[in-house]
Amino acid sequence: MKALSDSTDDRRPVERWNPEHCGEIDIVIKSDGSWWHEGSRIARKGLVELFASVLRKDDDGITYLVTPVEKLSITVERAHFVAVRMDAKGEGQDQRLFFTTNLGDVIEVSEETPLRVETDEETQEPAPYVGVWGRLEASLSRPVFYELVNLAVERQTPDGPQLGVWAGGNFYPLGPAGLHDV
């Protein structure tokens, strides 16, 4: 397992490269975490890891493959990675949460790599994510989200009871206040 560190780490020089945008490449990261090029699945994990090492999402909301001389936009259906495992250490406000991605990276939930849950206004279906590095995120697989929900506690807020989890001394809501009482 590879533990990720701060995006300013020398292992992530892609954050410092600033080439001109030179087009797009037909690469799609599907919602299941698989990578596709020109309609064919990229089956070699090493190639996916290579592409992921030069992946960056910029302020414009677009995801790029970036080298020192090229910047090519790609398509991301949901998230850049998928969290396929969760480990919790400690409990209460001292609890620490770790997620392992489909590429084997381990992320600890923190202010730099926060946990967030979007809730569909019509269906109330949750879409959970954890930050990976920079602006990149991993969506939580359904089984991992269920494990996370098992750790949830209720906290009173001005908007009503809020269901969420503690991680690294921070409280992360798992949906809108009062939703779990519906």
N, C-alpha and C positions, 0 to 999 in steps of 0.2 A: 504494500500500500504506500502511496505517495501522499505525504501531508503537504497541503498547500500553505503557502505563506503570503505575506503582504504582496500586493501587485507591484511594488517598487523593487522587489527582489530581482537580482540579476537573472534569474531563471525566466523572467517575464519581460525581456527587453522590448517586446512588441508594443508595450505601453509608451515607449520613448521614441519609436519610429514614426516619422511623419511624411511619408511619400504622398504624392498626388494620387487622387482616386483615378484609376485608369480603366474602369469598366466593371462588368460583373462576370461572374463565373457560374455556370449552371451546377451549383452545389446546393443541396437542400438538406437541412437537419430536420428530420421528421419528428412528430410529436412523441414517437416511441423511442427517440434517441438515436435512431439509425441515420447514417449519412448516405446520401445518394449523389451521384455525378452523372449528368446527362441521362437520367432515367434508370440507371443501374446502381444497385446497392454497392457501397464500398465495403467489401467483406474483410479486408486486411486491417486488423486492429492497429497495427503499427502505422499504417497510412492515416487512419482516423486520428490517432494520437499526434502525428506530425501536423496535420491540419489544425487540430485543436490547440496546439502550442503557438500558433500564429493567429488565433482567433481574437477579435476585439470588437466590442460594441461601442460606438462613439456617441457623443452628445446628440447627434442627429437621429439616434434610435436605430440606425442601420448597423448590421453586423458585417464585418469585413474579415478577409484573410489578408494579413499585413506582413510584408517583408520590408527590408530597408529600402527597396526600390519600387515596390508595387503595393497597391491597395485595391482589392477586388471585393465587391459586395456579393453576399450570398443570401439565401433565403432560410429563415428559421421559422418553422411552423408554430412552435410553442416555447421551447427553451433550448438552450445550448447543450444541456446535459440532462440526465435523469438521475435522481437520487434513488438508489436501489437498496440501500441499507441505512439504518439509523442505530446509533448507540448512545445511551444516556449514562452519564456518570453523576453521582450525587443526587440530591433531591431538593425540593423547594427552590428558594432563590439562588442557592448555590449549584443548582443543576447545570450540567454542561451537556450540550447536544452535538453529536458528530454525525455527518451524513457522508456516505460513500457514493460516488458517482458511477455511472456505467463504464467509465474509463479507469476506475480504481483510485481516483483522487479522493482525499478525505478533507472535509470542510467542517470546521467548528463554527457553530452559530455565534455571531458576535455583531458588534455595531458595524464592522466592515463587511461582514457576510451575513446580513440579517435574514430572518425568516419572515415571509409575508404570505398572506392568503387573499387572493381576489375572490369575490363572491359574485356569481352571475345574478343580476337583478331580477330576472324572470324566473329562473329555476332554483335559485339559491344554492346551486352547486358550487363547492369550493374548488379553487385552483391554487394549490400551495407551491411555493417556490423558496429556494434558499440561494443567497448570493454565493458565487464561486470565487471570482476575482474580477477586478474592474467592474464593468456593468453586466458581466455574464452571469447567468443563473442556471440552476438545475430545477426542473420540475420534480416534485415528489411523486414516486409511483404510488398507486392506490394502496398497496399493502403497507408501505412506509408511512403514508399519511394516517392510516388506521392505527399504527403503532404510536404515532405522535399524539393522536387524539386520546389514546389510553393514558397519556401523561398529563392531559389537560386538567386545569383547575379553574374554578370560577373566581372572578374578582369583581368587586363592585366599582362601577364607573358612573360619572354623571349621566350617561346615556342608558344606564341599566346594567344588569349583570353581563360580564364579558368572559367568555371562555377563551383560554389561551394556555401557553406554556412558558415556563421560566427557562432561560438559557443565558449563562454568563452574567447573571445579575439583572437581566432585562426581561420584561414581560412581552411576549409576542402574541397578539390576538389571533385566533383561528377563524375569525369571521366577525361580522358586525355584532355589536352589543345587542343582547336579547334574542339573537337568532336561534340559539340552542333551546330556547323555551317554546319555539313555534310548534 
